[in-house]
Amino acid sequence: MQTTVTITPRGVITLPAPLRKELGLKGNDLLIAETTSEGLLLRPAVTLPIEIYTAEREREFDAAETELAQVLAKKNKR
């Protein structure tokens, strides 16, 4: 699909609804903008959530691993 978009004085671009629908884009999705030899390329950005573990969360993991080890040890004795 090819369409014309307008850039506002603040640099905002609105992608027409049919284009967003075709690409599966919705509000607040992130796009990567890059220049190519043919011009401007916009493509969806992949974002992955990260979790920073607190000491308490690490203790929870340790406890779960200890519990799993005990369950597996009992299972292997059978």
PyRosetta script that sets phi, psi and omega in degrees:
from pyrosetta import init, pose_from_sequence

init()
pose = pose_from_sequence("MQTTVTITPRGVITLPAPLRKELGLKGNDLLIAETTSEGLLLRPAVTLPIEIYTAEREREFDAAETELAQVLAKKNKR")
pose.set_psi(1, 138.0)
pose.set_omega(1, 177.2)
pose.set_phi(2, -122.9)
pose.set_psi(2, 135.2)
pose.set_omega(2, -179.2)
pose.set_phi(3, -149.7)
pose.set_psi(3, 164.3)
pose.set_omega(3, 177.9)
pose.set_phi(4, -103.8)
pose.set_psi(4, 136.0)
pose.set_omega(4, 176.6)
pose.set_phi(5, -124.4)
pose.set_psi(5, 159.7)
pose.set_omega(5, 180.0)
pose.set_phi(6, -113.7)
pose.set_psi(6, 140.8)
pose.set_omega(6, 174.3)
pose.set_phi(7, -101.0)
pose.set_psi(7, 125.2)
pose.set_omega(7, 178.8)
pose.set_phi(8, -73.8)
pose.set_psi(8, 166.8)
pose.set_omega(8, 177.3)
pose.set_phi(9, -57.1)
pose.set_psi(9, -24.2)
pose.set_omega(9, 178.1)
pose.set_phi(10, -86.9)
pose.set_psi(10, -0.4)
pose.set_omega(10, 178.2)
pose.set_phi(11, 89.4)
pose.set_psi(11, 13.4)
pose.set_omega(11, -178.9)
pose.set_phi(12, -86.2)
pose.set_psi(12, 133.0)
pose.set_omega(12, 177.3)
pose.set_phi(13, -113.5)
pose.set_psi(13, 131.9)
pose.set_omega(13, 174.7)
pose.set_phi(14, -104.6)
pose.set_psi(14, 123.3)
pose.set_omega(14, 176.0)
pose.set_phi(15, -87.9)
pose.set_psi(15, 128.1)
pose.set_omega(15, -179.4)
pose.set_phi(16, -58.4)
pose.set_psi(16, 147.3)
pose.set_omega(16, -177.0)
pose.set_phi(17, -53.6)
pose.set_psi(17, -44.2)
pose.set_omega(17, 179.7)
pose.set_phi(18, -59.8)
pose.set_psi(18, -36.2)
pose.set_omega(18, 179.0)
pose.set_phi(19, -69.1)
pose.set_psi(19, -44.5)
pose.set_omega(19, 177.9)
pose.set_phi(20, -60.7)
pose.set_psi(20, -42.5)
pose.set_omega(20, -179.8)
pose.set_phi(21, -63.6)
pose.set_psi(21, -44.7)
pose.set_omega(21, -179.9)
pose.set_phi(22, -60.1)
pose.set_psi(22, -36.5)
pose.set_omega(22, -177.6)
pose.set_phi(23, -92.2)
pose.set_psi(23, -4.5)
pose.set_omega(23, -179.9)
pose.set_phi(24, 72.0)
pose.set_psi(24, 28.8)
pose.set_omega(24, -179.2)
pose.set_phi(25, -94.0)
pose.set_psi(25, 146.8)
pose.set_omega(25, 176.3)
pose.set_phi(26, -136.4)
pose.set_psi(26, 172.9)
pose.set_omega(26, -178.0)
pose.set_phi(27, -54.0)
pose.set_psi(27, 140.5)
pose.set_omega(27, 179.3)
pose.set_phi(28, 71.6)
pose.set_psi(28, 4.7)
pose.set_omega(28, 171.9)
pose.set_phi(29, -65.7)
pose.set_psi(29, 149.0)
pose.set_omega(29, 178.5)
pose.set_phi(30, -96.2)
pose.set_psi(30, 142.8)
pose.set_omega(30, 176.0)
pose.set_phi(31, -123.3)
pose.set_psi(31, 149.5)
pose.set_omega(31, 172.3)
pose.set_phi(32, -100.1)
pose.set_psi(32, 128.1)
pose.set_omega(32, 177.5)
pose.set_phi(33, -109.3)
pose.set_psi(33, 129.0)
pose.set_omega(33, 177.7)
pose.set_phi(34, -144.6)
pose.set_psi(34, 153.8)
pose.set_omega(34, 177.6)
pose.set_phi(35, -90.8)
pose.set_psi(35, 142.2)
pose.set_omega(35, 176.0)
pose.set_phi(36, -128.7)
pose.set_psi(36, 178.0)
pose.set_omega(36, 178.6)
pose.set_phi(37, -65.5)
pose.set_psi(37, -21.2)
pose.set_omega(37, 179.7)
pose.set_phi(38, -94.1)
pose.set_psi(38, -9.9)
pose.set_omega(38, 180.0)
pose.set_phi(39, 137.4)
pose.set_psi(39, -136.3)
pose.set_omega(39, -176.8)
pose.set_phi(40, -97.6)
pose.set_psi(40, 132.4)
pose.set_omega(40, 176.9)
pose.set_phi(41, -117.5)
pose.set_psi(41, 125.3)
pose.set_omega(41, 173.7)
pose.set_phi(42, -110.9)
pose.set_psi(42, 131.3)
pose.set_omega(42, 177.3)
pose.set_phi(43, -143.3)
pose.set_psi(43, 151.7)
pose.set_omega(43, -179.5)
pose.set_phi(44, -60.7)
pose.set_psi(44, 141.9)
pose.set_omega(44, 176.8)
pose.set_phi(45, -96.3)
pose.set_psi(45, 140.9)
pose.set_omega(45, 175.9)
pose.set_phi(46, -96.4)
pose.set_psi(46, 124.5)
pose.set_omega(46, 178.0)
pose.set_phi(47, -121.4)
pose.set_psi(47, 140.6)
pose.set_omega(47, 179.3)
pose.set_phi(48, -123.2)
pose.set_psi(48, 132.4)
pose.set_omega(48, 177.9)
pose.set_phi(49, -71.3)
pose.set_psi(49, 147.9)
pose.set_omega(49, 175.3)
pose.set_phi(50, -123.5)
pose.set_psi(50, 153.5)
pose.set_omega(50, 177.5)
pose.set_phi(51, -123.0)
pose.set_psi(51, 126.9)
pose.set_omega(51, 174.5)
pose.set_phi(52, -92.5)
pose.set_psi(52, 118.8)
pose.set_omega(52, -174.7)
pose.set_phi(53, -81.0)
pose.set_psi(53, 129.4)
pose.set_omega(53, 173.0)
pose.set_phi(54, -82.3)
pose.set_psi(54, 166.8)
pose.set_omega(54, 177.6)
pose.set_phi(55, -59.8)
pose.set_psi(55, -38.4)
pose.set_omega(55, 179.0)
pose.set_phi(56, -62.7)
pose.set_psi(56, -42.1)
pose.set_omega(56, 179.7)
pose.set_phi(57, -65.9)
pose.set_psi(57, -37.7)
pose.set_omega(57, 177.3)
pose.set_phi(58, -64.0)
pose.set_psi(58, -38.3)
pose.set_omega(58, 177.0)
pose.set_phi(59, -64.2)
pose.set_psi(59, -37.1)
pose.set_omega(59, 176.7)
pose.set_phi(60, -62.0)
pose.set_psi(60, -43.0)
pose.set_omega(60, 177.3)
pose.set_phi(61, -61.8)
pose.set_psi(61, -45.4)
pose.set_omega(61, 180.0)
pose.set_phi(62, -59.9)
pose.set_psi(62, -43.0)
pose.set_omega(62, -179.9)
pose.set_phi(63, -64.4)
pose.set_psi(63, -41.5)
pose.set_omega(63, 179.1)
pose.set_phi(64, -64.8)
pose.set_psi(64, -39.5)
pose.set_omega(64, 178.4)
pose.set_phi(65, -66.6)
pose.set_psi(65, -38.8)
pose.set_omega(65, 177.7)
pose.set_phi(66, -63.9)
pose.set_psi(66, -44.7)
pose.set_omega(66, 179.0)
pose.set_phi(67, -62.3)
pose.set_psi(67, -42.8)
pose.set_omega(67, 178.6)
pose.set_phi(68, -63.1)
pose.set_psi(68, -41.9)
pose.set_omega(68, 179.0)
pose.set_phi(69, -60.8)
pose.set_psi(69, -39.8)
pose.set_omega(69, 179.4)
pose.set_phi(70, -66.4)
pose.set_psi(70, -42.7)
pose.set_omega(70, 178.7)
pose.set_phi(71, -62.8)
pose.set_psi(71, -43.8)
pose.set_omega(71, -179.8)
pose.set_phi(72, -67.0)
pose.set_psi(72, -37.7)
pose.set_omega(72, 178.2)
pose.set_phi(73, -63.0)
pose.set_psi(73, -42.0)
pose.set_omega(73, 178.0)
pose.set_phi(74, -64.8)
pose.set_psi(74, -40.1)
pose.set_omega(74, -179.1)
pose.set_phi(75, -65.7)
pose.set_psi(75, -37.9)
pose.set_omega(75, -177.8)
pose.set_phi(76, -73.7)
pose.set_psi(76, -21.5)
pose.set_omega(76, 179.4)
pose.set_phi(77, -74.7)
pose.set_psi(77, -20.8)
pose.set_omega(77, -177.4)
pose.set_phi(78, -71.8)
pose.dump_pdb("model.pdb")
